[in-house]
Amino acid sequence: MYVVSRNMRVAKDLTESLLEDFNLPSAVNKAEGFIRREILINREAEDEDVIRMLIYWKDRESLKKWQGSKEHQQGHIDRHKQRKEAGREPVNRKALNMTIEDFDVVATLEAE
């Protein structure tokens, strides 16, 4: 299994808008090799929130295939269009202060 961690430090006033976007339907759930996506949030700081998106894939090749697909590119275009039609400003990627890390899963422990 392969996991992508997108780590974002965002201003408090941007958090809810991003969470709404992340919960909209996405074609990724039909992508070959996609397993699941989790959104985590830490609201402890006074001036910013930390959002972590974990995206689980069967393998790195599945992720690369998705990233190069027309559906992936169209999804970004559609999301931008939806924000504009709703009267919301497009999200400036620099405002996300995003870092991306990729991991191979080497061990998992589950409840008995």
N, CA, C and O atoms as a GROMACS GRO file, in nm:
protein
  448
    1MET      N    1   0.086  -0.117   0.000
    1MET     CA    2   0.000   0.000   0.000
    1MET      C    3   0.090   0.123   0.000
    1MET      O    4   0.203   0.120   0.050
    2TYR      N    5   0.039   0.232  -0.057
    2TYR     CA    6   0.112   0.358  -0.072
    2TYR      C    7   0.024   0.470  -0.018
    2TYR      O    8  -0.096   0.475  -0.048
    3VAL      N    9   0.081   0.560   0.061
    3VAL     CA   10   0.003   0.668   0.122
    3VAL      C   11   0.067   0.803   0.089
    3VAL      O   12   0.188   0.822   0.101
    4VAL      N   13  -0.019   0.897   0.047
    4VAL     CA   14   0.024   1.035   0.023
    4VAL      C   15  -0.032   1.119   0.137
    4VAL      O   16  -0.152   1.113   0.166
    5SER      N   17   0.053   1.197   0.199
    5SER     CA   18   0.011   1.287   0.306
    5SER      C   19   0.028   1.430   0.258
    5SER      O   20   0.139   1.476   0.231
    6ARG      N   21  -0.084   1.500   0.246
    6ARG     CA   22  -0.082   1.642   0.210
    6ARG      C   23  -0.103   1.719   0.340
    6ARG      O   24  -0.207   1.705   0.405
    7ASN      N   25  -0.007   1.798   0.376
    7ASN     CA   26  -0.008   1.868   0.504
    7ASN      C   27  -0.023   2.017   0.479
    7ASN      O   28   0.059   2.078   0.410
    8MET      N   29  -0.128   2.076   0.535
    8MET     CA   30  -0.158   2.216   0.509
    8MET      C   31  -0.172   2.295   0.639
    8MET      O   32  -0.239   2.252   0.733
    9ARG      N   33  -0.109   2.410   0.642
    9ARG     CA   34  -0.126   2.504   0.753
    9ARG      C   35  -0.204   2.620   0.695
    9ARG      O   36  -0.153   2.693   0.610
   10VAL      N   37  -0.327   2.637   0.741
   10VAL     CA   38  -0.416   2.736   0.678
   10VAL      C   39  -0.472   2.834   0.781
   10VAL      O   40  -0.490   2.800   0.898
   11ALA      N   41  -0.497   2.955   0.736
   11ALA     CA   42  -0.559   3.056   0.821
   11ALA      C   43  -0.697   3.007   0.863
   11ALA      O   44  -0.767   2.941   0.786
   12LYS      N   45  -0.735   3.039   0.984
   12LYS     CA   46  -0.863   2.994   1.040
   12LYS      C   47  -0.982   3.026   0.949
   12LYS      O   48  -1.076   2.948   0.939
   13ASP      N   49  -0.978   3.142   0.883
   13ASP     CA   50  -1.092   3.182   0.800
   13ASP      C   51  -1.101   3.102   0.669
   13ASP      O   52  -1.201   3.115   0.598
   14LEU      N   53  -1.003   3.022   0.637
   14LEU     CA   54  -1.005   2.942   0.516
   14LEU      C   55  -1.044   2.796   0.542
   14LEU      O   56  -1.080   2.723   0.450
   15THR      N   57  -1.035   2.753   0.666
   15THR     CA   58  -1.055   2.613   0.702
   15THR      C   59  -1.189   2.556   0.657
   15THR      O   60  -1.192   2.455   0.587
   16GLU      N   61  -1.298   2.619   0.695
   16GLU     CA   62  -1.430   2.562   0.665
   16GLU      C   63  -1.455   2.552   0.515
   16GLU      O   64  -1.515   2.454   0.469
   17SER      N   65  -1.410   2.650   0.441
   17SER     CA   66  -1.426   2.648   0.296
   17SER      C   67  -1.350   2.530   0.236
   17SER      O   68  -1.401   2.462   0.147
   18LEU      N   69  -1.229   2.506   0.284
   18LEU     CA   70  -1.151   2.392   0.235
   18LEU      C   71  -1.217   2.260   0.271
   18LEU      O   72  -1.224   2.168   0.188
   19LEU      N   73  -1.266   2.250   0.393
   19LEU     CA   74  -1.331   2.125   0.435
   19LEU      C   75  -1.455   2.097   0.350
   19LEU      O   76  -1.483   1.982   0.317
   20GLU      N   77  -1.529   2.202   0.315
   20GLU     CA   78  -1.644   2.184   0.225
   20GLU      C   79  -1.598   2.130   0.091
   20GLU      O   80  -1.658   2.036   0.038
   21ASP      N   81  -1.493   2.187   0.035
   21ASP     CA   82  -1.439   2.140  -0.092
   21ASP      C   83  -1.395   1.994  -0.084
   21ASP      O   84  -1.424   1.915  -0.174
   22PHE      N   85  -1.326   1.960   0.023
   22PHE     CA   86  -1.274   1.824   0.037
   22PHE      C   87  -1.386   1.721   0.050
   22PHE      O   88  -1.365   1.604   0.022
   23ASN      N   89  -1.504   1.764   0.094
   23ASN     CA   90  -1.616   1.672   0.111
   23ASN      C   91  -1.708   1.664  -0.010
   23ASN      O   92  -1.806   1.590  -0.009
   24LEU      N   93  -1.678   1.741  -0.115
   24LEU     CA   94  -1.756   1.731  -0.238
   24LEU      C   95  -1.723   1.600  -0.309
   24LEU      O   96  -1.613   1.546  -0.292
   25PRO      N   97  -1.816   1.547  -0.388
   25PRO     CA   98  -1.787   1.425  -0.464
   25PRO      C   99  -1.664   1.443  -0.552
   25PRO      O  100  -1.637   1.552  -0.603
   26SER      N  101  -1.590   1.335  -0.569
   26SER     CA  102  -1.468   1.339  -0.648
   26SER      C  103  -1.457   1.211  -0.730
   26SER      O  104  -1.497   1.103  -0.686
   27ALA      N  105  -1.402   1.223  -0.848
   27ALA     CA  106  -1.383   1.106  -0.935
   27ALA      C  107  -1.273   1.015  -0.882
   27ALA      O  108  -1.260   0.902  -0.928
   28VAL      N  109  -1.195   1.062  -0.787
   28VAL     CA  110  -1.086   0.979  -0.736
   28VAL      C  111  -1.136   0.848  -0.676
   28VAL      O  112  -1.067   0.747  -0.682
   29ASN      N  113  -1.257   0.849  -0.620
   29ASN     CA  114  -1.307   0.726  -0.558
   29ASN      C  115  -1.337   0.616  -0.660
   29ASN      O  116  -1.365   0.502  -0.622
   30LYS      N  117  -1.331   0.649  -0.789
   30LYS     CA  118  -1.349   0.549  -0.894
   30LYS      C  119  -1.217   0.514  -0.962
   30LYS      O  120  -1.214   0.431  -1.053
   31ALA      N  121  -1.109   0.577  -0.919
   31ALA     CA  122  -0.978   0.555  -0.981
   31ALA      C  123  -0.926   0.416  -0.946
   31ALA      O  124  -0.940   0.370  -0.833
   32GLU      N  125  -0.866   0.353  -1.043
   32GLU     CA  126  -0.807   0.221  -1.021
   32GLU      C  127  -0.696   0.231  -0.916
   32GLU      O  128  -0.606   0.314  -0.930
   33GLY      N  129  -0.703   0.149  -0.815
   33GLY     CA  130  -0.600   0.148  -0.711
   33GLY      C  131  -0.626   0.240  -0.594
   33GLY      O  132  -0.554   0.234  -0.494
   34PHE      N  133  -0.728   0.326  -0.603
   34PHE     CA  134  -0.762   0.415  -0.492
   34PHE      C  135  -0.827   0.333  -0.382
   34PHE      O  136  -0.914   0.251  -0.409
   35ILE      N  137  -0.785   0.354  -0.258
   35ILE     CA  138  -0.841   0.280  -0.145
   35ILE      C  139  -0.931   0.370  -0.060
   35ILE      O  140  -1.048   0.338  -0.039
   36ARG      N  141  -0.877   0.482  -0.013
   36ARG     CA  142  -0.957   0.575   0.066
   36ARG      C  143  -0.882   0.705   0.086
   36ARG      O  144  -0.762   0.715   0.060
   37ARG      N  145  -0.957   0.806   0.134
   37ARG     CA  146  -0.900   0.935   0.167
   37ARG      C  147  -0.953   0.975   0.304
   37ARG      O  148  -1.072   0.962   0.331
   38GLU      N  149  -0.866   1.023   0.390
   38GLU     CA  150  -0.903   1.069   0.522
   38GLU      C  151  -0.860   1.215   0.537
   38GLU      O  152  -0.752   1.253   0.492
   39ILE      N  153  -0.945   1.294   0.601
   39ILE     CA  154  -0.912   1.434   0.630
   39ILE      C  155  -0.900   1.448   0.781
   39ILE      O  156  -0.994   1.418   0.854
   40LEU      N  157  -0.785   1.492   0.827
   40LEU     CA  158  -0.760   1.513   0.969
   40LEU      C  159  -0.741   1.662   0.992
   40LEU      O  160  -0.690   1.733   0.906
   41ILE      N  161  -0.781   1.710   1.110
   41ILE     CA  162  -0.764   1.852   1.140
   41ILE      C  163  -0.720   1.870   1.284
   41ILE      O  164  -0.765   1.800   1.375
   42ASN      N  165  -0.630   1.966   1.302
   42ASN     CA  166  -0.586   2.006   1.434
   42ASN      C  167  -0.615   2.155   1.444
   42ASN      O  168  -0.559   2.235   1.369
   43ARG      N  169  -0.702   2.192   1.539
   43ARG     CA  170  -0.745   2.332   1.554
   43ARG      C  171  -0.685   2.397   1.679
   43ARG      O  172  -0.736   2.499   1.725
   44GLU      N  173  -0.579   2.340   1.732
   44GLU     CA  174  -0.525   2.386   1.860
   44GLU      C  175  -0.458   2.523   1.855
   44GLU      O  176  -0.463   2.597   1.953
   45ALA      N  177  -0.395   2.558   1.744
   45ALA     CA  178  -0.326   2.688   1.736
   45ALA      C  179  -0.429   2.800   1.725
   45ALA      O  180  -0.539   2.780   1.673
   46GLU      N  181  -0.393   2.917   1.773
   46GLU     CA  182  -0.484   3.031   1.768
   46GLU      C  183  -0.496   3.093   1.630
   46GLU      O  184  -0.604   3.141   1.593
   47ASP      N  185  -0.388   3.094   1.553
   47ASP     CA  186  -0.387   3.167   1.428
   47ASP      C  187  -0.402   3.082   1.302
   47ASP      O  188  -0.425   3.137   1.194
   48GLU      N  189  -0.390   2.950   1.315
   48GLU     CA  190  -0.401   2.865   1.197
   48GLU      C  191  -0.449   2.726   1.237
   48GLU      O  192  -0.440   2.686   1.353
   49ASP      N  193  -0.500   2.655   1.138
   49ASP     CA  194  -0.537   2.515   1.157
   49ASP      C  195  -0.442   2.430   1.074
   49ASP      O  196  -0.388   2.475   0.973
   50VAL      N  197  -0.423   2.308   1.117
   50VAL     CA  198  -0.343   2.213   1.041
   50VAL      C  199  -0.438   2.108   0.986
   50VAL      O  200  -0.507   2.039   1.061
   51ILE      N  201  -0.440   2.095   0.855
   51ILE     CA  202  -0.523   1.995   0.788
   51ILE      C  203  -0.428   1.895   0.725
   51ILE      O  204  -0.334   1.932   0.655
   52ARG      N  205  -0.454   1.769   0.749
   52ARG     CA  206  -0.375   1.663   0.686
   52ARG      C  207  -0.470   1.574   0.608
   52ARG      O  208  -0.568   1.522   0.663
   53MET      N  209  -0.440   1.557   0.482
   53MET     CA  210  -0.519   1.469   0.396
   53MET      C  211  -0.433   1.346   0.369
   53MET      O  212  -0.323   1.356   0.313
   54LEU      N  213  -0.483   1.230   0.408
   54LEU     CA  214  -0.414   1.104   0.381
   54LEU      C  215  -0.488   1.032   0.270
   54LEU      O  216  -0.608   1.007   0.281
   55ILE      N  217  -0.417   1.000   0.163
   55ILE     CA  218  -0.478   0.934   0.048
   55ILE      C  219  -0.409   0.799   0.030
   55ILE      O  220  -0.288   0.792   0.008
   56TYR      N  221  -0.488   0.692   0.041
   56TYR     CA  222  -0.435   0.557   0.037
   56TYR      C  223  -0.454   0.497  -0.103
   56TYR      O  224  -0.563   0.503  -0.161
   57TRP      N  225  -0.346   0.440  -0.155
   57TRP     CA  226  -0.345   0.380  -0.287
   57TRP      C  227  -0.293   0.237  -0.279
   57TRP      O  228  -0.217   0.202  -0.188
   58LYS      N  229  -0.333   0.156  -0.373
   58LYS     CA  230  -0.284   0.018  -0.382
   58LYS      C  231  -0.131   0.019  -0.396
   58LYS      O  232  -0.062  -0.059  -0.331
   59ASP      N  233  -0.081   0.109  -0.481
   59ASP     CA  234   0.063   0.119  -0.506
   59ASP      C  235   0.095   0.254  -0.570
   59ASP      O  236   0.004   0.328  -0.609
   60ARG      N  237   0.221   0.284  -0.582
   60ARG     CA  238   0.266   0.411  -0.640
   60ARG      C  239   0.221   0.425  -0.785
   60ARG      O  240   0.188   0.534  -0.830
   61GLU      N  241   0.221   0.316  -0.857
   61GLU     CA  242   0.181   0.319  -0.998
   61GLU      C  243   0.036   0.364  -1.014
   61GLU      O  244   0.004   0.437  -1.108
   62SER      N  245  -0.051   0.321  -0.924
   62SER     CA  246  -0.191   0.365  -0.929
   62SER      C  247  -0.202   0.515  -0.910
   62SER      O  248  -0.280   0.581  -0.979
   63LEU      N  249  -0.126   0.568  -0.816
   63LEU     CA  250  -0.126   0.713  -0.792
   63LEU      C  251  -0.078   0.787  -0.917
   63LEU      O  252  -0.142   0.883  -0.960
   64LYS      N  253   0.032   0.743  -0.974
   64LYS     CA  254   0.087   0.811  -1.092
   64LYS      C  255  -0.012   0.806  -1.209
   64LYS      O  256  -0.026   0.904  -1.282
   65LYS      N  257  -0.079   0.693  -1.225
   65LYS     CA  258  -0.179   0.681  -1.332
   65LYS      C  259  -0.292   0.782  -1.309
   65LYS      O  260  -0.336   0.848  -1.404
   66TRP      N  261  -0.339   0.795  -1.186
   66TRP     CA  262  -0.445   0.891  -1.153
   66TRP      C  263  -0.397   1.034  -1.180
   66TRP      O  264  -0.469   1.114  -1.240
   67GLN      N  265  -0.277   1.067  -1.135
   67GLN     CA  266  -0.225   1.203  -1.151
   67GLN      C  267  -0.214   1.243  -1.298
   67GLN      O  268  -0.227   1.360  -1.332
   68GLY      N  269  -0.191   1.148  -1.384
   68GLY     CA  270  -0.178   1.176  -1.526
   68GLY      C  271  -0.308   1.165  -1.604
   68GLY      O  272  -0.310   1.183  -1.725
   69SER      N  273  -0.417   1.134  -1.534
   69SER     CA  274  -0.544   1.110  -1.603
   69SER      C  275  -0.620   1.239  -1.635
   69SER      O  276  -0.601   1.342  -1.570
   70LYS      N  277  -0.706   1.230  -1.736
   70LYS     CA  278  -0.793   1.343  -1.771
   70LYS      C  279  -0.890   1.372  -1.658
   70LYS      O  280  -0.923   1.488  -1.632
   71GLU      N  281  -0.937   1.268  -1.589
   71GLU     CA  282  -1.033   1.286  -1.480
   71GLU      C  283  -0.972   1.369  -1.367
   71GLU      O  284  -1.040   1.454  -1.308
   72HIS      N  285  -0.846   1.345  -1.337
   72HIS     CA  286  -0.779   1.421  -1.231
   72HIS      C  287  -0.769   1.568  -1.269
   72HIS      O  288  -0.801   1.656  -1.189
   73GLN      N  289  -0.725   1.594  -1.390
   73GLN     CA  290  -0.712   1.733  -1.436
   73GLN      C  291  -0.849   1.802  -1.441
   73GLN      O  292  -0.862   1.917  -1.399
   74GLN      N  293  -0.950   1.731  -1.491
   74GLN     CA  294  -1.084   1.787  -1.500
   74GLN      C  295  -1.142   1.816  -1.362
   74GLN      O  296  -1.215   1.913  -1.344
   75GLY      N  297  -1.108   1.731  -1.265
   75GLY     CA  298  -1.156   1.753  -1.129
   75GLY      C  299  -1.111   1.887  -1.073
   75GLY      O  300  -1.188   1.956  -1.006
   76HIS      N  301  -0.986   1.924  -1.100
   76HIS     CA  302  -0.936   2.053  -1.053
   76HIS      C  303  -1.007   2.168  -1.124
   76HIS      O  304  -1.040   2.269  -1.062
   77ILE      N  305  -1.030   2.152  -1.252
   77ILE     CA  306  -1.101   2.256  -1.328
   77ILE      C  307  -1.244   2.270  -1.276
   77ILE      O  308  -1.292   2.382  -1.255
   78ASP      N  309  -1.311   2.157  -1.254
   78ASP     CA  310  -1.449   2.159  -1.205
   78ASP      C  311  -1.458   2.221  -1.066
   78ASP      O  312  -1.551   2.298  -1.038
   79ARG      N  313  -1.364   2.190  -0.977
   79ARG     CA  314  -1.365   2.243  -0.841
   79ARG      C  315  -1.350   2.395  -0.845
   79ARG      O  316  -1.418   2.466  -0.772
   80HIS      N  317  -1.261   2.444  -0.928
   80HIS     CA  318  -1.241   2.588  -0.944
   80HIS      C  319  -1.370   2.654  -0.994
   80HIS      O  320  -1.411   2.759  -0.945
   81LYS      N  321  -1.433   2.590  -1.092
   81LYS     CA  322  -1.558   2.642  -1.149
   81LYS      C  323  -1.670   2.642  -1.044
   81LYS      O  324  -1.745   2.739  -1.037
   82GLN      N  325  -1.680   2.537  -0.964
   82GLN     CA  326  -1.783   2.530  -0.860
   82GLN      C  327  -1.766   2.641  -0.758
   82GLN      O  328  -1.864   2.702  -0.716
   83ARG      N  329  -1.643   2.669  -0.718
   83ARG     CA  330  -1.618   2.777  -0.623
   83ARG      C  331  -1.661   2.911  -0.682
   83ARG      O  332  -1.724   2.993  -0.615
   84LYS      N  333  -1.626   2.931  -0.808
   84LYS     CA  334  -1.659   3.058  -0.875
   84LYS      C  335  -1.810   3.074  -0.885
   84LYS      O  336  -1.863   3.182  -0.857
   85GLU      N  337  -1.881   2.967  -0.925
   85GLU     CA  338  -2.027   2.973  -0.938
   85GLU      C  339  -2.096   2.995  -0.805
   85GLU      O  340  -2.205   3.052  -0.800
   86ALA      N  341  -2.034   2.951  -0.697
   86ALA     CA  342  -2.090   2.970  -0.563
   86ALA      C  343  -2.053   3.106  -0.505
   86ALA      O  344  -2.090   3.138  -0.392
   87GLY      N  345  -1.981   3.187  -0.584
   87GLY     CA  346  -1.943   3.320  -0.538
   87GLY      C  347  -1.827   3.319  -0.441
   87GLY      O  348  -1.807   3.415  -0.366
   88ARG      N  349  -1.749   3.211  -0.441
   88ARG     CA  350  -1.634   3.201  -0.351
   88ARG      C  351  -1.506   3.216  -0.432
   88ARG      O  352  -1.496   3.173  -0.546
   89GLU      N  353  -1.409   3.278  -0.370
   89GLU     CA  354  -1.279   3.298  -0.435
   89GLU      C  355  -1.209   3.164  -0.456
   89GLU      O  356  -1.219   3.075  -0.371
   90PRO      N  357  -1.140   3.149  -0.567
   90PRO     CA  358  -1.057   3.029  -0.584
   90PRO      C  359  -0.950   3.024  -0.476
   90PRO      O  360  -0.902   3.128  -0.431
   91VAL      N  361  -0.914   2.905  -0.434
   91VAL     CA  362  -0.813   2.891  -0.330
   91VAL      C  363  -0.675   2.910  -0.392
   91VAL      O  364  -0.638   2.843  -0.489
   92ASN      N  365  -0.601   3.001  -0.335
   92ASN     CA  366  -0.462   3.023  -0.376
   92ASN      C  367  -0.378   2.913  -0.311
   92ASN      O  368  -0.371   2.906  -0.188
   93ARG      N  369  -0.316   2.829  -0.391
   93ARG     CA  370  -0.240   2.716  -0.337
   93ARG      C  371  -0.131   2.761  -0.239
   93ARG      O  372  -0.095   2.686  -0.148
   94LYS      N  373  -0.079   2.882  -0.256
   94LYS     CA  374   0.023   2.932  -0.164
   94LYS      C  375  -0.037   2.954  -0.025
   94LYS      O  376   0.034   2.943   0.076
   95ALA      N  377  -0.167   2.985  -0.018
   95ALA     CA  378  -0.233   3.006   0.110
   95ALA      C  379  -0.246   2.877   0.189
   95ALA      O  380  -0.275   2.880   0.309
   96LEU      N  381  -0.226   2.764   0.123
   96LEU     CA  382  -0.238   2.634   0.191
   96LEU      C  383  -0.110   2.595   0.263
   96LEU      O  384  -0.111   2.506   0.348
   97ASN      N  385   0.001   2.662   0.230
   97ASN     CA  386   0.129   2.625   0.291
   97ASN      C  387   0.146   2.474   0.292
   97ASN      O  388   0.172   2.414   0.396
   98MET      N  389   0.130   2.412   0.176
   98MET     CA  390   0.122   2.267   0.166
   98MET      C  391   0.258   2.202   0.145
   98MET      O  392   0.342   2.249   0.067
   99THR      N  393   0.276   2.093   0.217
   99THR     CA  394   0.387   2.002   0.190
   99THR      C  395   0.325   1.867   0.159
   99THR      O  396   0.217   1.835   0.207
  100ILE      N  397   0.394   1.789   0.078
  100ILE     CA  398   0.344   1.658   0.039
  100ILE      C  399   0.451   1.555   0.068
  100ILE      O  400   0.568   1.573   0.033
  101GLU      N  401   0.410   1.448   0.133
  101GLU     CA  402   0.500   1.338   0.164
  101GLU      C  403   0.436   1.209   0.116
  101GLU      O  404   0.314   1.191   0.127
  102ASP      N  405   0.518   1.119   0.063
  102ASP     CA  406   0.470   0.989   0.016
  102ASP      C  407   0.534   0.880   0.102
  102ASP      O  408   0.651   0.890   0.141
  103PHE      N  409   0.456   0.775   0.129
  103PHE     CA  410   0.505   0.667   0.214
  103PHE      C  411   0.464   0.532   0.160
  103PHE      O  412   0.354   0.516   0.106
  104ASP      N  413   0.553   0.435   0.173
  104ASP     CA  414   0.516   0.295   0.154
  104ASP      C  415   0.473   0.243   0.290
  104ASP      O  416   0.544   0.265   0.389
  105VAL      N  417   0.360   0.175   0.298
  105VAL     CA  418   0.316   0.116   0.424
  105VAL      C  419   0.395  -0.013   0.445
  105VAL      O  420   0.395  -0.102   0.359
  106VAL      N  421   0.462  -0.023   0.559
  106VAL     CA  422   0.542  -0.141   0.587
  106VAL      C  423   0.486  -0.224   0.701
  106VAL      O  424   0.526  -0.339   0.719
  107ALA      N  425   0.394  -0.167   0.779
  107ALA     CA  426   0.332  -0.242   0.888
  107ALA      C  427   0.202  -0.176   0.929
  107ALA      O  428   0.189  -0.054   0.922
  108THR      N  429   0.106  -0.256   0.971
  108THR     CA  430  -0.022  -0.206   1.020
  108THR      C  431  -0.061  -0.287   1.144
  108THR      O  432  -0.042  -0.409   1.147
  109LEU      N  433  -0.114  -0.220   1.245
  109LEU     CA  434  -0.162  -0.287   1.365
  109LEU      C  435  -0.309  -0.250   1.380
  109LEU      O  436  -0.345  -0.132   1.381
  110GLU      N  437  -0.394  -0.351   1.391
  110GLU     CA  438  -0.538  -0.326   1.405
  110GLU      C  439  -0.589  -0.385   1.535
  110GLU      O  440  -0.526  -0.474   1.592
  111ALA      N  441  -0.703  -0.334   1.582
  111ALA     CA  442  -0.763  -0.383   1.706
  111ALA      C  443  -0.800  -0.530   1.693
  111ALA      O  444  -0.835  -0.577   1.584
  112GLU      N  445  -0.793  -0.599   1.802
  112GLU     CA  446  -0.833  -0.741   1.804
  112GLU      C  447  -0.981  -0.754   1.826
  112GLU      O  448  -1.033  -0.866   1.830
   0.00000   0.00000   0.00000
